[in-house]
Amino acid sequence: MWLFGYGSLIWKVDFPIRRRVVGYIKGYVRRFYQGSPEHRGAPLKPGRVVTLLPSSNCEDVVWGVAYEIRKEDVAGVVDSLDVREKSGYEKKTVTFYPTDDSIEDKTPFDLTVYIADPKNEWYREEPDMKTIAAEIAECRGMSGPNAEYLFKLADAVRQMTPQACDPHLFELEAEVKRIVEAKQKP
């Protein structure tokens, strides 16, 4: 089984993997539209984590990591991820385009990805960057501050693929940093 990580799965892999391959999927955009009522927020004040949305441009890409899961580990990994992604995510199959120099064969292949169902109770589409940034700057859950999630994701994407173009992610990062820095000033 192959699994695509585009959010915290880029830097927080807590399951056994056979190998890791950097690359992208096409026809989607990454957005902070999924509420997080436990990991990066609370039920009365949910934080925000990423999901994927189909793009109107089939050439848009989302950079991430494909993880190959050994056959004997698939059931356990899926059970674990079904719990980790329990707040409204569902599994879909997408095509992955490997770019990693660690593999010779760069042939695209299908893999599984968890994407938030827009009909789930925690999905909150919000096109206003300042509204999303304000929520991320103040929310915290059992996995830590919501801002930490955003900053780790932005750093991981930059390190993994310096050529990545992800305006939503990087503009949101800059706005949350402004809010956090303003709160720290006396």
C-alpha positions as CSV (number, residue, x, y, z in Angstrom):
1,M,0.0,0.0,0.0
2,W,1.1,3.5,-0.8
3,L,-0.1,6.5,1.3
4,F,0.2,10.3,0.5
5,G,1.1,12.7,3.3
6,Y,0.5,16.4,2.6
7,G,0.0,17.7,6.2
8,S,1.4,16.5,9.5
9,L,2.2,13.1,7.8
10,I,5.1,14.9,6.1
11,W,6.9,15.3,9.4
12,K,5.1,13.1,11.9
13,V,5.1,9.6,10.8
14,D,4.2,7.3,13.7
15,F,3.7,4.1,11.8
16,P,6.2,1.6,10.1
17,I,7.1,2.4,6.5
18,R,9.1,0.5,3.9
19,R,10.2,3.7,2.1
20,R,9.5,7.4,1.7
21,V,9.3,9.1,-1.7
22,V,8.9,12.9,-2.3
23,G,6.6,14.1,-5.1
24,Y,3.3,15.6,-5.8
25,I,-0.3,15.0,-6.9
26,K,-2.1,17.1,-9.6
27,G,-5.5,18.8,-9.7
28,Y,-5.7,19.7,-6.0
29,V,-4.8,22.6,-3.7
30,R,-4.0,22.4,0.0
31,R,-6.3,24.4,2.3
32,F,-6.7,24.9,6.1
33,Y,-10.4,24.2,5.9
34,Q,-10.7,21.2,8.3
35,G,-11.4,21.9,11.9
36,S,-9.4,20.0,14.5
37,P,-11.4,19.6,17.7
38,E,-8.8,17.5,19.5
39,H,-5.3,17.6,18.1
40,R,-4.9,21.3,17.3
41,G,-7.9,22.8,19.0
42,A,-10.9,21.9,21.3
43,P,-14.5,21.0,20.5
44,L,-15.7,24.5,21.5
45,K,-12.7,26.1,19.8
46,P,-11.4,23.9,17.0
47,G,-8.1,24.6,15.4
48,R,-7.5,24.2,11.7
49,V,-5.5,21.6,9.8
50,V,-5.1,21.0,6.1
51,T,-7.2,19.1,3.6
52,L,-7.1,18.9,-0.2
53,L,-9.7,20.5,-2.5
54,P,-10.1,19.7,-6.2
55,S,-8.7,22.5,-8.2
56,S,-10.2,24.2,-11.3
57,N,-6.7,23.9,-12.8
58,C,-5.8,20.3,-13.4
59,E,-2.1,21.3,-13.4
60,D,-2.1,22.6,-9.8
61,V,0.1,20.5,-7.6
62,V,0.4,19.6,-4.0
63,W,3.8,18.5,-2.8
64,G,4.1,15.8,-0.2
65,V,5.4,12.4,0.6
66,A,4.4,8.9,-0.5
67,Y,4.9,6.2,2.1
68,E,5.1,2.6,1.1
69,I,3.6,0.4,3.8
70,R,4.6,-3.3,4.0
71,K,1.8,-5.7,3.3
72,E,2.0,-7.1,6.9
73,D,1.6,-3.6,8.3
74,V,-1.3,-2.3,6.2
75,A,-4.1,-3.3,8.6
76,G,-2.5,-1.8,11.6
77,V,-1.5,1.4,9.8
78,V,-5.0,1.9,8.3
79,D,-6.6,1.3,11.8
80,S,-4.2,3.9,13.3
81,L,-4.8,6.5,10.6
82,D,-8.6,6.0,10.7
83,V,-8.3,7.1,14.4
84,R,-5.8,9.9,13.7
85,E,-8.0,11.2,10.8
86,K,-11.3,10.5,12.5
87,S,-12.7,14.0,12.5
88,G,-14.2,13.9,9.0
89,Y,-11.5,12.5,6.6
90,E,-12.2,9.8,4.1
91,K,-9.8,7.7,1.9
92,K,-9.5,8.4,-1.8
93,T,-7.2,7.2,-4.6
94,V,-5.1,9.7,-6.5
95,T,-2.1,9.6,-8.8
96,F,1.3,10.4,-7.4
97,Y,4.2,11.8,-9.4
98,P,7.5,10.9,-7.8
99,T,10.4,13.3,-8.1
100,D,12.7,11.9,-5.5
101,D,16.3,11.2,-6.7
102,S,16.4,8.1,-4.4
103,I,14.3,6.1,-6.9
104,E,15.1,5.4,-10.5
105,D,11.6,4.8,-11.8
106,K,9.7,8.0,-11.8
107,T,6.5,6.5,-13.3
108,P,3.4,7.9,-11.7
109,F,1.4,5.5,-9.6
110,D,-1.9,5.5,-7.6
111,L,-1.9,5.8,-3.8
112,T,-4.3,6.4,-0.9
113,V,-4.9,9.9,0.6
114,Y,-7.1,11.1,3.4
115,I,-9.2,14.1,2.4
116,A,-11.8,15.9,4.5
117,D,-15.3,15.4,3.4
118,P,-16.8,18.9,3.0
119,K,-20.0,17.6,4.6
120,N,-18.3,16.7,7.9
121,E,-19.2,18.7,11.0
122,W,-15.7,20.1,11.4
123,Y,-15.2,21.3,7.8
124,R,-15.0,25.1,7.7
125,E,-14.4,26.7,4.3
126,E,-13.2,30.2,4.8
127,P,-11.6,32.2,2.0
128,D,-10.5,35.1,4.2
129,M,-6.9,34.5,5.2
130,K,-7.0,36.9,8.2
131,T,-9.9,34.9,9.8
132,I,-8.1,31.6,9.4
133,A,-4.8,33.1,10.7
134,A,-6.5,34.5,13.8
135,E,-8.0,31.1,14.6
136,I,-4.7,29.3,14.1
137,A,-2.8,31.9,16.2
138,E,-5.1,31.3,19.2
139,C,-6.0,27.6,19.1
140,R,-4.3,24.8,21.0
141,G,-5.1,21.1,21.3
142,M,-3.7,17.9,22.8
143,S,-1.0,17.8,20.1
144,G,0.1,21.4,20.8
145,P,-0.5,24.9,19.4
146,N,-2.2,25.2,16.1
147,A,0.4,27.7,14.9
148,E,3.1,25.0,15.5
149,Y,1.3,22.7,13.0
150,L,1.3,25.5,10.4
151,F,4.9,26.4,10.9
152,K,6.1,22.8,10.9
153,L,4.2,22.2,7.7
154,A,5.6,25.3,5.9
155,D,9.1,24.5,7.0
156,A,8.8,20.8,5.9
157,V,7.5,21.8,2.5
158,R,10.3,24.3,2.0
159,Q,13.0,21.8,3.0
160,M,11.5,19.0,1.0
161,T,10.8,21.0,-2.2
162,P,12.3,24.5,-2.3
163,Q,10.6,25.0,-5.6
164,A,7.1,24.4,-4.2
165,C,4.5,27.1,-4.9
166,D,1.8,27.0,-2.2
167,P,0.5,30.6,-1.7
168,H,-2.2,29.6,0.7
169,L,0.3,27.9,3.0
170,F,3.0,30.5,2.9
171,E,0.8,33.6,3.1
172,L,-1.0,32.0,6.0
173,E,2.3,31.3,7.7
174,A,3.4,35.0,7.3
175,E,0.0,36.3,8.7
176,V,0.1,34.0,11.7
177,K,3.7,35.0,12.4
178,R,2.7,38.7,12.4
179,I,-0.2,37.9,14.8
180,V,2.1,35.9,17.2
181,E,4.8,38.5,17.1
182,A,2.3,41.3,17.8
183,K,1.0,39.4,20.8
184,Q,4.6,39.0,22.2
185,K,5.3,42.8,22.0
186,P,4.8,44.6,25.3
